Amino acid sequence: MTETVIVVALLLVAVAATAAVAVRDPVRQSLVLAVLGVVLAVLFTVLQAPDVGLSQLAVGSALTPLLLLLTVRKAKRRGRRAERGRSAGGDGP
Amino acid sequence: MNGWILAAVLVLVTGVGATLWGVAGGPLRRRATAQNLCTALACPVLLLLAQGYGRPAYVDLALVLAVLGPVGTLVFARLLADELADDPPHARGPTWTAAALGAAVVGAVAVATGPGRALVKLLVIGVLLVGGNLIASRALAGGMQEGRGD
């Protein structure tokens, strides 16, 4: 019975990790990463390591997606500003 | 004892497996909904595992997930607001199903625990889980756009 739970959790982690690699868009990838963090926490609990699972939950479910999304947003804004600056410099004095 | 773990495996395979399938493909609204449902379904799994292993300390994991899961979904709802505004995700059926499942699991574990401090903790987890899940899915559906200045 215990082995069944471990196998199921391992399979879920494998599928989630494969999906996280296969998705190319960083915004969608952050959603998959959030799910991967939760599934990993379940795997750690099943392996009787709840302390590792606690930190994995804290980092994986909220912090990693937040950092990723903030980075994407900043990169997008900077790219837009650079484009605007280039076009303004082209026809300006 | 085995019954609890069996129930956990069932919820893990059907619920979390389905959300994994939902988050792996499709439009952004489907992925955001699946991420929200994943945290709402993993919390009952952790509760069932804690009861199945006979270790009340494992309930802390479910408590942390019940607090942080809706926070993560609110992060997505806030930072993806522009993308989600075009076609907001409305998943009333799955959301209420997940909330009912969480309430049922909390009720079953509470009956097995009996009165005491552990029962109070379980009820707090249940309220956080169901309330946070409903608030997060409402935020995803754009129900809190009126209050925003921009």
gemmi code that builds the backbone of each chain (N, CA, C; Angstrom):
import gemmi

chains = {
    "A": [
        ("MET", (0.837, -1.208, 0.000), (0.000, 0.000, 0.000), (0.865, 1.248, 0.000)),
        ("THR", (1.874, 1.248, 0.874), (2.746, 2.426, 0.935), (3.512, 2.602, -0.373)),
        ("GLU", (3.932, 1.464, -0.959), (4.694, 1.558, -2.211), (3.825, 2.118, -3.328)),
        ("THR", (2.533, 1.756, -3.319), (1.627, 2.270, -4.360), (1.589, 3.791, -4.322)),
        ("VAL", (1.484, 4.361, -3.108), (1.426, 5.820, -3.008), (2.709, 6.435, -3.546)),
        ("ILE", (3.847, 5.826, -3.201), (5.132, 6.373, -3.658), (5.211, 6.329, -5.184)),
        ("VAL", (4.773, 5.196, -5.763), (4.839, 5.069, -7.229), (3.939, 6.108, -7.892)),
        ("VAL", (2.720, 6.274, -7.340), (1.788, 7.248, -7.924), (2.377, 8.654, -7.850)),
        ("ALA", (2.931, 9.017, -6.682), (3.501, 10.362, -6.536), (4.683, 10.555, -7.477)),
        ("LEU", (5.522, 9.530, -7.610), (6.670, 9.636, -8.515), (6.221, 9.832, -9.957)),
        ("LEU", (5.170, 9.074, -10.361), (4.667, 9.213, -11.724), (4.139, 10.624, -11.967)),
        ("LEU", (3.405, 11.160, -10.978), (2.861, 12.514, -11.132), (3.989, 13.527, -11.262)),
        ("VAL", (5.040, 13.359, -10.442), (6.180, 14.282, -10.523), (6.845, 14.192, -11.889)),
        ("ALA", (6.977, 12.957, -12.403), (7.617, 12.794, -13.713), (6.800, 13.491, -14.794)),
        ("VAL", (5.472, 13.313, -14.761), (4.621, 13.946, -15.778), (4.691, 15.467, -15.657)),
        ("ALA", (4.624, 15.978, -14.424), (4.643, 17.432, -14.235), (5.978, 18.013, -14.685)),
        ("ALA", (7.070, 17.346, -14.361), (8.381, 17.867, -14.750), (8.547, 17.849, -16.264)),
        ("THR", (8.055, 16.777, -16.912), (8.121, 16.721, -18.374), (7.307, 17.845, -18.996)),
        ("ALA", (6.119, 18.100, -18.424), (5.283, 19.186, -18.949), (5.977, 20.528, -18.754)),
        ("ALA", (6.651, 20.708, -17.603), (7.337, 21.976, -17.352), (8.454, 22.203, -18.358)),
        ("VAL", (9.103, 21.128, -18.791), (10.171, 21.275, -19.783), (9.573, 21.516, -21.164)),
        ("ALA", (8.436, 20.844, -21.460), (7.887, 20.899, -22.813), (7.233, 22.238, -23.118)),
        ("VAL", (6.706, 22.921, -22.086), (6.051, 24.211, -22.325), (7.126, 25.273, -22.534)),
        ("ARG", (7.005, 26.083, -23.604), (8.069, 27.026, -23.941), (7.805, 28.428, -23.415)),
        ("ASP", (6.545, 28.848, -23.360), (6.230, 30.203, -22.922), (6.468, 30.340, -21.415)),
        ("PRO", (7.294, 31.313, -20.959), (7.616, 31.410, -19.523), (6.398, 31.623, -18.637)),
        ("VAL", (5.379, 32.357, -19.127), (4.202, 32.607, -18.295), (3.449, 31.305, -18.026)),
        ("ARG", (3.241, 30.522, -19.100), (2.555, 29.233, -18.920), (3.427, 28.269, -18.130)),
        ("GLN", (4.745, 28.384, -18.329), (5.666, 27.511, -17.605), (5.577, 27.755, -16.101)),
        ("SER", (5.365, 29.008, -15.708), (5.276, 29.291, -14.270), (4.052, 28.611, -13.661)),
        ("LEU", (2.966, 28.508, -14.424), (1.787, 27.788, -13.925), (2.093, 26.308, -13.727)),
        ("VAL", (2.790, 25.723, -14.705), (3.147, 24.302, -14.582), (4.105, 24.114, -13.408)),
        ("LEU", (5.019, 25.079, -13.211), (5.977, 24.971, -12.114), (5.281, 25.010, -10.757)),
        ("ALA", (4.211, 25.814, -10.651), (3.466, 25.860, -9.401), (2.855, 24.498, -9.079)),
        ("VAL", (2.277, 23.864, -10.111), (1.702, 22.526, -9.917), (2.799, 21.525, -9.567)),
        ("LEU", (3.953, 21.652, -10.244), (5.069, 20.741, -9.962), (5.513, 20.868, -8.505)),
        ("GLY", (5.530, 22.112, -7.982), (5.928, 22.302, -6.589), (4.989, 21.588, -5.632)),
        ("VAL", (3.683, 21.673, -5.896), (2.711, 21.013, -5.016), (2.866, 19.500, -5.075)),
        ("VAL", (3.043, 18.968, -6.302), (3.173, 17.510, -6.453), (4.459, 17.019, -5.780)),
        ("LEU", (5.530, 17.814, -5.887), (6.783, 17.453, -5.224), (6.602, 17.416, -3.702)),
        ("ALA", (5.830, 18.373, -3.171), (5.583, 18.386, -1.725), (4.832, 17.121, -1.305)),
        ("VAL", (3.870, 16.686, -2.133), (3.160, 15.433, -1.828), (4.138, 14.262, -1.849)),
        ("LEU", (5.063, 14.255, -2.827), (6.046, 13.164, -2.911), (6.915, 13.123, -1.655)),
        ("PHE", (7.369, 14.297, -1.194), (8.207, 14.338, 0.008), (7.432, 13.846, 1.224)),
        ("THR", (6.134, 14.189, 1.298), (5.324, 13.709, 2.423), (5.202, 12.196, 2.395)),
        ("VAL", (4.993, 11.668, 1.187), (4.849, 10.218, 1.046), (6.140, 9.506, 1.433)),
        ("LEU", (7.284, 10.157, 1.163), (8.577, 9.582, 1.521), (8.950, 9.872, 2.972)),
        ("GLN", (7.980, 10.335, 3.774), (8.166, 10.583, 5.209), (9.184, 11.680, 5.473)),
        ("ALA", (9.198, 12.707, 4.628), (10.067, 13.855, 4.870), (9.233, 15.131, 4.868)),
        ("PRO", (8.364, 15.312, 5.874), (7.459, 16.462, 5.830), (8.169, 17.801, 5.980)),
        ("ASP", (9.381, 17.813, 6.600), (10.079, 19.085, 6.735), (10.528, 19.614, 5.378)),
        ("VAL", (11.028, 18.693, 4.535), (11.397, 19.086, 3.171), (10.152, 19.527, 2.411)),
        ("GLY", (9.044, 18.810, 2.633), (7.804, 19.160, 1.963), (7.318, 20.541, 2.335)),
        ("LEU", (7.498, 20.922, 3.598), (7.062, 22.256, 4.042), (7.801, 23.346, 3.282)),
        ("SER", (9.144, 23.235, 3.219), (9.895, 24.274, 2.526), (9.598, 24.240, 1.031)),
        ("GLN", (9.376, 23.041, 0.485), (9.045, 22.939, -0.932), (7.711, 23.632, -1.232)),
        ("LEU", (6.753, 23.463, -0.328), (5.457, 24.128, -0.500), (5.635, 25.643, -0.498)),
        ("ALA", (6.404, 26.141, 0.492), (6.560, 27.590, 0.613), (7.237, 28.157, -0.622)),
        ("VAL", (8.277, 27.474, -1.108), (9.033, 27.998, -2.249), (8.279, 27.733, -3.550)),
        ("GLY", (7.793, 26.494, -3.713), (7.285, 26.089, -5.015), (5.925, 26.640, -5.370)),
        ("SER", (5.034, 26.777, -4.394), (3.658, 27.113, -4.762), (3.441, 28.607, -4.913)),
        ("ALA", (4.230, 29.450, -4.268), (3.972, 30.882, -4.355), (5.197, 31.683, -4.789)),
        ("LEU", (6.369, 31.328, -4.276), (7.534, 32.199, -4.467), (8.111, 32.103, -5.877)),
        ("THR", (8.303, 30.867, -6.364), (8.894, 30.696, -7.698), (8.030, 31.324, -8.796)),
        ("PRO", (6.698, 31.068, -8.826), (5.882, 31.729, -9.848), (5.912, 33.247, -9.737)),
        ("LEU", (5.922, 33.751, -8.489), (5.948, 35.211, -8.315), (7.215, 35.797, -8.923)),
        ("LEU", (8.367, 35.199, -8.612), (9.637, 35.702, -9.160), (9.642, 35.629, -10.685)),
        ("LEU", (9.166, 34.498, -11.227), (9.155, 34.326, -12.682), (8.284, 35.376, -13.352)),
        ("LEU", (7.065, 35.558, -12.805), (6.129, 36.484, -13.443), (6.635, 37.913, -13.341)),
        ("LEU", (7.251, 38.277, -12.185), (7.787, 39.633, -12.055), (8.926, 39.856, -13.043)),
        ("THR", (9.763, 38.826, -13.233), (10.864, 38.951, -14.192), (10.340, 39.134, -15.609)),
        ("VAL", (9.329, 38.329, -15.985), (8.756, 38.444, -17.331), (8.174, 39.834, -17.546)),
        ("ARG", (7.470, 40.320, -16.526), (6.834, 41.625, -16.644), (7.875, 42.724, -16.818)),
        ("LYS", (8.957, 42.652, -16.024), (9.998, 43.676, -16.112), (10.698, 43.629, -17.469)),
        ("ALA", (10.986, 42.405, -17.943), (11.667, 42.281, -19.237), (10.785, 42.842, -20.357)),
        ("LYS", (9.468, 42.549, -20.280), (8.549, 43.050, -21.302), (8.524, 44.576, -21.299)),
        ("ARG", (8.437, 45.150, -20.071), (8.338, 46.606, -19.970), (9.595, 47.265, -20.498)),
        ("ARG", (10.751, 46.678, -20.145), (12.009, 47.259, -20.600), (12.115, 47.185, -22.123)),
        ("GLY", (11.672, 46.043, -22.698), (11.712, 45.912, -24.154), (10.831, 46.935, -24.834)),
        ("ARG", (9.628, 47.173, -24.230), (8.716, 48.148, -24.813), (9.317, 49.546, -24.762)),
        ("ARG", (9.956, 49.863, -23.602), (10.534, 51.203, -23.440), (11.681, 51.414, -24.425)),
        ("ALA", (12.502, 50.360, -24.608), (13.632, 50.493, -25.527), (13.125, 50.728, -26.949)),
        ("GLU", (12.020, 50.028, -27.296), (11.466, 50.189, -28.638), (10.958, 51.617, -28.835)),
        ("ARG", (10.254, 52.112, -27.796), (9.713, 53.467, -27.881), (10.850, 54.481, -27.997)),
        ("GLY", (11.911, 54.269, -27.195), (13.049, 55.187, -27.234), (13.714, 55.188, -28.592)),
        ("ARG", (13.775, 53.977, -29.220), (14.409, 53.884, -30.520), (13.608, 54.643, -31.572)),
        ("SER", (12.259, 54.458, -31.530), (11.428, 55.115, -32.527), (11.430, 56.623, -32.298)),
        ("ALA", (11.448, 57.062, -31.020), (11.462, 58.496, -30.741), (12.803, 59.090, -31.189)),
        ("GLY", (13.886, 58.324, -30.993), (15.199, 58.842, -31.402), (15.309, 58.882, -32.923)),
        ("GLY", (14.542, 58.053, -33.626), (14.669, 57.988, -35.070), (14.123, 59.240, -35.744)),
        ("ASP", (12.926, 59.725, -35.273), (12.362, 60.877, -35.974), (12.489, 62.165, -35.139)),
        ("GLY", (13.117, 62.063, -33.964), (13.308, 63.252, -33.126), (14.571, 63.973, -33.499)),
        ("PRO", (14.866, 65.057, -32.807), (16.088, 65.819, -33.067), (17.357, 65.119, -32.589)),
    ],
    "B": [
        ("MET", (-6.811, 2.031, 8.668), (-5.653, 2.859, 8.336), (-5.421, 2.857, 6.833)),
        ("ASN", (-5.539, 1.669, 6.221), (-5.303, 1.598, 4.789), (-6.348, 2.345, 3.991)),
        ("GLY", (-7.563, 2.432, 4.551), (-8.618, 3.128, 3.848), (-8.289, 4.586, 3.597)),
        ("TRP", (-7.663, 5.236, 4.570), (-7.302, 6.650, 4.399), (-6.308, 6.813, 3.258)),
        ("ILE", (-5.279, 5.943, 3.240), (-4.255, 6.069, 2.193), (-4.856, 5.742, 0.829)),
        ("LEU", (-5.787, 4.762, 0.814), (-6.443, 4.430, -0.453), (-7.227, 5.628, -0.977)),
        ("ALA", (-7.949, 6.301, -0.069), (-8.687, 7.500, -0.474), (-7.728, 8.569, -0.982)),
        ("ALA", (-6.575, 8.710, -0.301), (-5.586, 9.706, -0.745), (-5.087, 9.384, -2.149)),
        ("VAL", (-4.831, 8.095, -2.412), (-4.362, 7.704, -3.750), (-5.433, 8.005, -4.794)),
        ("LEU", (-6.682, 7.724, -4.442), (-7.771, 7.974, -5.392), (-7.853, 9.462, -5.741)),
        ("VAL", (-7.834, 10.313, -4.711), (-7.915, 11.757, -4.968), (-6.693, 12.218, -5.736)),
        ("LEU", (-5.526, 11.648, -5.404), (-4.284, 12.039, -6.079), (-4.344, 11.699, -7.563)),
        ("VAL", (-4.804, 10.475, -7.876), (-4.806, 10.041, -9.277), (-5.872, 10.797, -10.069)),
        ("THR", (-7.109, 10.821, -9.553), (-8.187, 11.438, -10.334), (-8.094, 12.969, -10.295)),
        ("GLY", (-7.976, 13.537, -9.101), (-8.025, 14.987, -8.973), (-6.758, 15.663, -9.451)),
        ("VAL", (-5.635, 15.352, -8.801), (-4.377, 16.029, -9.141), (-3.922, 15.619, -10.539)),
        ("GLY", (-4.180, 14.351, -10.921), (-3.834, 13.938, -12.281), (-4.605, 14.738, -13.311)),
        ("ALA", (-5.892, 14.973, -13.052), (-6.698, 15.749, -14.000), (-6.207, 17.186, -14.085)),
        ("THR", (-5.847, 17.786, -12.943), (-5.356, 19.173, -12.999), (-4.010, 19.240, -13.724)),
        ("LEU", (-3.212, 18.182, -13.586), (-1.928, 18.131, -14.296), (-2.170, 18.122, -15.798)),
        ("TRP", (-3.157, 17.339, -16.226), (-3.511, 17.293, -17.639), (-4.030, 18.651, -18.092)),
        ("GLY", (-4.769, 19.329, -17.207), (-5.321, 20.624, -17.576), (-4.263, 21.699, -17.696)),
        ("VAL", (-3.234, 21.611, -16.843), (-2.233, 22.676, -16.837), (-1.200, 22.477, -17.939)),
        ("ALA", (-1.149, 21.267, -18.511), (-0.091, 20.973, -19.485), (-0.421, 21.497, -20.869)),
        ("GLY", (-1.676, 21.833, -21.149), (-2.011, 22.294, -22.490), (-3.243, 23.169, -22.481)),
        ("GLY", (-3.556, 23.733, -23.645), (-4.758, 24.530, -23.745), (-4.505, 26.006, -23.505)),
        ("PRO", (-5.574, 26.816, -23.520), (-5.422, 28.262, -23.341), (-5.044, 28.621, -21.902)),
        ("LEU", (-4.690, 29.893, -21.719), (-4.185, 30.340, -20.417), (-5.232, 30.220, -19.321)),
        ("ARG", (-6.507, 30.460, -19.666), (-7.565, 30.423, -18.651), (-7.711, 29.023, -18.079)),
        ("ARG", (-7.585, 28.002, -18.975), (-7.688, 26.629, -18.504), (-6.533, 26.297, -17.578)),
        ("ARG", (-5.335, 26.763, -17.923), (-4.167, 26.470, -17.087), (-4.281, 27.132, -15.726)),
        ("ALA", (-4.753, 28.386, -15.703), (-4.871, 29.090, -14.416), (-5.884, 28.382, -13.518)),
        ("THR", (-7.015, 27.971, -14.110), (-8.019, 27.248, -13.332), (-7.460, 25.945, -12.784)),
        ("ALA", (-6.687, 25.229, -13.630), (-6.140, 23.943, -13.200), (-5.148, 24.140, -12.065)),
        ("GLN", (-4.355, 25.212, -12.121), (-3.400, 25.469, -11.034), (-4.140, 25.731, -9.725)),
        ("ASN", (-5.230, 26.508, -9.800), (-6.009, 26.778, -8.594), (-6.601, 25.487, -8.028)),
        ("LEU", (-7.140, 24.652, -8.906), (-7.765, 23.404, -8.449), (-6.721, 22.439, -7.884)),
        ("CYS", (-5.496, 22.506, -8.423), (-4.451, 21.588, -7.953), (-4.169, 21.806, -6.470)),
        ("THR", (-4.014, 23.072, -6.048), (-3.763, 23.324, -4.625), (-4.977, 22.949, -3.785)),
        ("ALA", (-6.183, 23.194, -4.337), (-7.395, 22.880, -3.580), (-7.575, 21.381, -3.403)),
        ("LEU", (-7.014, 20.572, -4.332), (-7.169, 19.118, -4.233), (-6.002, 18.465, -3.493)),
        ("ALA", (-4.814, 19.090, -3.538), (-3.662, 18.495, -2.850), (-3.793, 18.623, -1.339)),
        ("CYS", (-4.505, 19.655, -0.876), (-4.659, 19.851, 0.572), (-5.438, 18.698, 1.223)),
        ("PRO", (-6.588, 18.270, 0.680), (-7.246, 17.069, 1.230), (-6.371, 15.825, 1.161)),
        ("VAL", (-5.556, 15.701, 0.093), (-4.656, 14.550, -0.014), (-3.701, 14.523, 1.171)),
        ("LEU", (-3.126, 15.695, 1.507), (-2.176, 15.749, 2.625), (-2.876, 15.412, 3.942)),
        ("LEU", (-4.131, 15.896, 4.098), (-4.881, 15.567, 5.318), (-5.111, 14.067, 5.431)),
        ("LEU", (-5.511, 13.456, 4.297), (-5.768, 12.005, 4.309), (-4.495, 11.228, 4.596)),
        ("LEU", (-3.361, 11.685, 4.038), (-2.097, 10.993, 4.287), (-1.707, 11.100, 5.761)),
        ("ALA", (-1.905, 12.294, 6.349), (-1.572, 12.470, 7.769), (-2.384, 11.506, 8.625)),
        ("GLN", (-3.679, 11.369, 8.271), (-4.520, 10.440, 9.031), (-4.111, 8.995, 8.762)),
        ("GLY", (-3.756, 8.684, 7.527), (-3.400, 7.320, 7.167), (-2.111, 6.858, 7.816)),
        ("TYR", (-1.122, 7.758, 7.887), (0.142, 7.398, 8.523), (0.065, 7.469, 10.043)),
        ("GLY", (-1.045, 8.013, 10.572), (-1.177, 8.131, 12.022), (-0.234, 9.142, 12.631)),
        ("ARG", (0.112, 10.186, 11.865), (1.029, 11.219, 12.372), (0.334, 12.576, 12.302)),
        ("PRO", (-0.170, 13.052, 13.423), (-0.884, 14.336, 13.419), (0.008, 15.510, 13.021)),
        ("ALA", (1.342, 15.358, 13.164), (2.230, 16.472, 12.812), (2.178, 16.781, 11.325)),
        ("TYR", (1.823, 15.792, 10.500), (1.782, 16.021, 9.053), (0.658, 16.969, 8.651)),
        ("VAL", (-0.262, 17.237, 9.591), (-1.367, 18.144, 9.271), (-0.839, 19.552, 8.988)),
        ("ASP", (0.348, 19.873, 9.546), (0.932, 21.192, 9.308), (1.117, 21.473, 7.824)),
        ("LEU", (1.465, 20.429, 7.064), (1.635, 20.608, 5.620), (0.341, 21.090, 4.972)),
        ("ALA", (-0.759, 20.456, 5.366), (-2.049, 20.860, 4.801), (-2.382, 22.293, 5.205)),
        ("LEU", (-2.011, 22.656, 6.441), (-2.269, 24.036, 6.891), (-1.492, 25.027, 6.040)),
        ("VAL", (-0.208, 24.750, 5.816), (0.618, 25.655, 5.002), (0.068, 25.749, 3.584)),
        ("LEU", (-0.340, 24.606, 3.028), (-0.868, 24.632, 1.654), (-2.195, 25.381, 1.594)),
        ("ALA", (-3.034, 25.228, 2.637), (-4.311, 25.942, 2.641), (-4.100, 27.442, 2.696)),
        ("VAL", (-2.976, 27.888, 3.319), (-2.702, 29.327, 3.372), (-2.040, 29.794, 2.082)),
        ("LEU", (-1.040, 29.043, 1.612), (-0.210, 29.520, 0.500), (-0.818, 29.244, -0.871)),
        ("GLY", (-1.690, 28.228, -0.987), (-2.272, 27.929, -2.291), (-3.075, 29.082, -2.860)),
        ("PRO", (-4.056, 29.616, -2.111), (-4.782, 30.779, -2.608), (-3.890, 31.988, -2.829)),
        ("VAL", (-2.819, 32.127, -2.014), (-1.894, 33.250, -2.227), (-1.240, 33.142, -3.606)),
        ("GLY", (-0.813, 31.915, -3.949), (-0.205, 31.718, -5.261), (-1.184, 32.025, -6.383)),
        ("THR", (-2.433, 31.578, -6.220), (-3.429, 31.855, -7.257), (-3.705, 33.351, -7.368)),
        ("LEU", (-3.696, 34.054, -6.221), (-3.915, 35.503, -6.269), (-2.757, 36.196, -6.972)),
        ("VAL", (-1.525, 35.671, -6.796), (-0.383, 36.209, -7.536), (-0.635, 36.113, -9.030)),
        ("PHE", (-1.085, 34.928, -9.481), (-1.378, 34.752, -10.908), (-2.510, 35.677, -11.340)),
        ("ALA", (-3.550, 35.772, -10.530), (-4.697, 36.595, -10.906), (-4.294, 38.059, -11.029)),
        ("ARG", (-3.364, 38.502, -10.197), (-2.958, 39.909, -10.246), (-2.014, 40.185, -11.415)),
        ("LEU", (-1.018, 39.285, -11.592), (0.015, 39.553, -12.592), (-0.414, 39.149, -13.998)),
        ("LEU", (-1.404, 38.263, -14.109), (-1.894, 37.873, -15.434), (-3.229, 38.532, -15.735)),
        ("ALA", (-3.552, 39.618, -15.013), (-4.884, 40.207, -15.151), (-5.143, 40.655, -16.590)),
        ("ASP", (-4.110, 41.210, -17.254), (-4.319, 41.703, -18.616), (-4.631, 40.562, -19.582)),
        ("GLU", (-3.882, 39.446, -19.434), (-4.106, 38.317, -20.333), (-5.450, 37.647, -20.060)),
        ("LEU", (-5.824, 37.595, -18.756), (-7.050, 36.883, -18.395), (-8.296, 37.740, -18.593)),
        ("ALA", (-8.119, 39.057, -18.777), (-9.290, 39.927, -18.898), (-10.056, 39.656, -20.187)),
        ("ASP", (-9.361, 39.173, -21.237), (-10.028, 38.948, -22.525), (-11.079, 37.845, -22.415)),
        ("ASP", (-10.697, 36.702, -21.842), (-11.689, 35.645, -21.612), (-11.454, 35.066, -20.215)),
        ("PRO", (-12.125, 35.645, -19.220), (-11.898, 35.200, -17.840), (-12.365, 33.772, -17.626)),
        ("PRO", (-11.598, 33.006, -16.828), (-11.975, 31.608, -16.588), (-13.148, 31.499, -15.628)),
        ("HIS", (-14.214, 30.848, -16.094), (-15.353, 30.553, -15.222), (-15.430, 29.040, -15.063)),
        ("ALA", (-15.072, 28.555, -13.897), (-15.103, 27.105, -13.650), (-15.883, 26.867, -12.374)),
        ("ARG", (-17.164, 27.182, -12.440), (-17.960, 27.087, -11.219), (-18.116, 25.645, -10.760)),
        ("GLY", (-18.380, 24.743, -11.721), (-18.600, 23.341, -11.359), (-17.400, 22.701, -10.684)),
        ("PRO", (-16.229, 22.706, -11.337), (-15.056, 22.101, -10.698), (-14.678, 22.766, -9.381)),
        ("THR", (-14.828, 24.092, -9.305), (-14.467, 24.787, -8.068), (-15.325, 24.301, -6.907)),
        ("TRP", (-16.639, 24.229, -7.152), (-17.521, 23.787, -6.065), (-17.310, 22.318, -5.750)),
        ("THR", (-16.980, 21.521, -6.785), (-16.677, 20.106, -6.514), (-15.470, 19.979, -5.613)),
        ("ALA", (-14.398, 20.747, -5.924), (-13.190, 20.686, -5.100), (-13.476, 21.168, -3.688)),
        ("ALA", (-14.295, 22.230, -3.566), (-14.622, 22.749, -2.233), (-15.419, 21.714, -1.436)),
        ("ALA", (-16.368, 21.040, -2.109), (-17.166, 20.021, -1.419), (-16.298, 18.847, -0.996)),
        ("LEU", (-15.350, 18.461, -1.877), (-14.446, 17.361, -1.528), (-13.608, 17.731, -0.313)),
        ("GLY", (-13.068, 18.964, -0.315), (-12.265, 19.401, 0.823), (-13.067, 19.391, 2.110)),
        ("ALA", (-14.310, 19.896, 2.042), (-15.156, 19.913, 3.235), (-15.461, 18.504, 3.719)),
        ("ALA", (-15.718, 17.584, 2.768), (-16.032, 16.200, 3.149), (-14.834, 15.537, 3.818)),
        ("VAL", (-13.632, 15.754, 3.248), (-12.432, 15.142, 3.825), (-12.170, 15.702, 5.216)),
        ("VAL", (-12.292, 17.040, 5.361), (-12.076, 17.644, 6.675), (-13.086, 17.083, 7.672)),
        ("GLY", (-14.340, 16.919, 7.240), (-15.350, 16.361, 8.132), (-15.019, 14.946, 8.559)),
        ("ALA", (-14.611, 14.110, 7.592), (-14.297, 12.716, 7.919), (-13.112, 12.625, 8.874)),
        ("VAL", (-12.057, 13.397, 8.593), (-10.876, 13.364, 9.465), (-11.218, 13.927, 10.840)),
        ("ALA", (-12.091, 14.946, 10.886), (-12.482, 15.526, 12.172), (-13.249, 14.502, 13.008)),
        ("VAL", (-14.126, 13.731, 12.358), (-14.866, 12.703, 13.099), (-13.900, 11.660, 13.652)),
        ("ALA", (-12.873, 11.301, 12.844), (-11.914, 10.297, 13.293), (-11.010, 10.834, 14.391)),
        ("THR", (-10.782, 12.164, 14.400), (-9.866, 12.729, 15.388), (-10.503, 12.807, 16.766)),
        ("GLY", (-11.781, 13.217, 16.800), (-12.426, 13.390, 18.092), (-12.155, 14.772, 18.648)),
        ("PRO", (-12.849, 15.139, 19.730), (-12.717, 16.497, 20.266), (-11.321, 16.752, 20.831)),
        ("GLY", (-10.945, 18.045, 20.824), (-9.635, 18.434, 21.345), (-9.048, 19.557, 20.522)),
        ("ARG", (-7.766, 19.843, 20.787), (-7.114, 20.937, 20.068), (-6.911, 20.580, 18.597)),
        ("ALA", (-6.658, 19.289, 18.322), (-6.454, 18.872, 16.934), (-7.705, 19.139, 16.104)),
        ("LEU", (-8.869, 18.990, 16.741), (-10.120, 19.226, 16.007), (-10.235, 20.691, 15.617)),
        ("VAL", (-9.863, 21.591, 16.549), (-9.920, 23.023, 16.244), (-8.999, 23.350, 15.072)),
        ("LYS", (-7.795, 22.758, 15.102), (-6.839, 22.993, 14.015), (-7.408, 22.517, 12.675)),
        ("LEU", (-8.041, 21.338, 12.700), (-8.629, 20.793, 11.477), (-9.720, 21.707, 10.940)),
        ("LEU", (-10.550, 22.224, 11.854), (-11.640, 23.086, 11.394), (-11.081, 24.381, 10.813)),
        ("VAL", (-9.994, 24.903, 11.424), (-9.359, 26.104, 10.869), (-8.845, 25.823, 9.464)),
        ("ILE", (-8.225, 24.646, 9.294), (-7.728, 24.271, 7.964), (-8.881, 24.194, 6.970)),
        ("GLY", (-10.002, 23.598, 7.407), (-11.145, 23.476, 6.509), (-11.680, 24.825, 6.074)),
        ("VAL", (-11.807, 25.756, 7.025), (-12.318, 27.079, 6.681), (-11.364, 27.789, 5.733)),
        ("LEU", (-10.040, 27.709, 6.037), (-9.045, 28.346, 5.166), (-9.082, 27.746, 3.767)),
        ("LEU", (-9.209, 26.418, 3.706), (-9.184, 25.723, 2.416), (-10.365, 26.127, 1.551)),
        ("VAL", (-11.577, 25.995, 2.104), (-12.768, 26.268, 1.293), (-12.878, 27.763, 0.992)),
        ("GLY", (-12.684, 28.597, 2.016), (-12.798, 30.038, 1.796), (-11.747, 30.560, 0.842)),
        ("GLY", (-10.494, 30.135, 1.044), (-9.425, 30.597, 0.173), (-9.625, 30.158, -1.260)),
        ("ASN", (-10.100, 28.920, -1.433), (-10.329, 28.404, -2.782), (-11.411, 29.215, -3.503)),
        ("LEU", (-12.493, 29.501, -2.794), (-13.593, 30.240, -3.438), (-13.149, 31.665, -3.767)),
        ("ILE", (-12.414, 32.317, -2.834), (-11.955, 33.685, -3.093), (-10.990, 33.714, -4.264)),
        ("ALA", (-10.074, 32.718, -4.312), (-9.079, 32.703, -5.381), (-9.739, 32.489, -6.733)),
        ("SER", (-10.733, 31.580, -6.809), (-11.352, 31.353, -8.117), (-12.200, 32.553, -8.518)),
        ("ARG", (-12.754, 33.267, -7.542), (-13.497, 34.480, -7.875), (-12.553, 35.559, -8.411)),
        ("ALA", (-11.366, 35.650, -7.800), (-10.385, 36.620, -8.287), (-9.927, 36.264, -9.698)),
        ("LEU", (-9.770, 34.960, -9.972), (-9.370, 34.535, -11.316), (-10.432, 34.901, -12.337)),
        ("ALA", (-11.703, 34.758, -11.947), (-12.800, 35.033, -12.878), (-13.003, 36.528, -13.084)),
        ("GLY", (-12.187, 37.366, -12.427), (-12.298, 38.807, -12.622), (-13.316, 39.460, -11.738)),
        ("GLY", (-13.706, 38.798, -10.653), (-14.712, 39.365, -9.767), (-14.214, 40.517, -8.928)),
        ("MET", (-12.890, 40.716, -8.904), (-12.344, 41.782, -8.068), (-11.730, 42.886, -8.911)),
        ("GLN", (-12.182, 42.979, -10.164), (-11.621, 44.004, -11.033), (-12.181, 45.388, -10.715)),
        ("GLU", (-13.362, 45.443, -10.088), (-13.997, 46.752, -9.873), (-13.175, 47.618, -8.947)),
        ("GLY", (-12.516, 46.969, -7.990), (-11.803, 47.746, -6.996), (-10.474, 48.295, -7.488)),
        ("ARG", (-10.031, 47.838, -8.662), (-8.705, 48.266, -9.104), (-8.757, 49.629, -9.755)),
        ("GLY", (-7.729, 50.427, -9.496), (-7.715, 51.784, -10.011), (-7.494, 51.836, -11.511)),
        ("ASP", (-6.654, 50.963, -12.031), (-6.335, 51.032, -13.461), (-7.239, 50.125, -14.204)),
    ],
}
model = gemmi.Model(1)
for chain_id, residues in chains.items():
    chain = gemmi.Chain(chain_id)
    for i, (resn, *xyz) in enumerate(residues, 1):
        res = gemmi.Residue()
        res.name, res.seqid = resn, gemmi.SeqId(i, " ")
        for name, pos in zip(("N", "CA", "C"), xyz):
            atom = gemmi.Atom()
            atom.name, atom.element = name, gemmi.Element(name[0])
            atom.pos, atom.b_iso = gemmi.Position(*pos), 0.0
            res.add_atom(atom)
        chain.add_residue(res)
    model.add_chain(chain)
structure = gemmi.Structure()
structure.add_model(model)
structure.setup_entities()
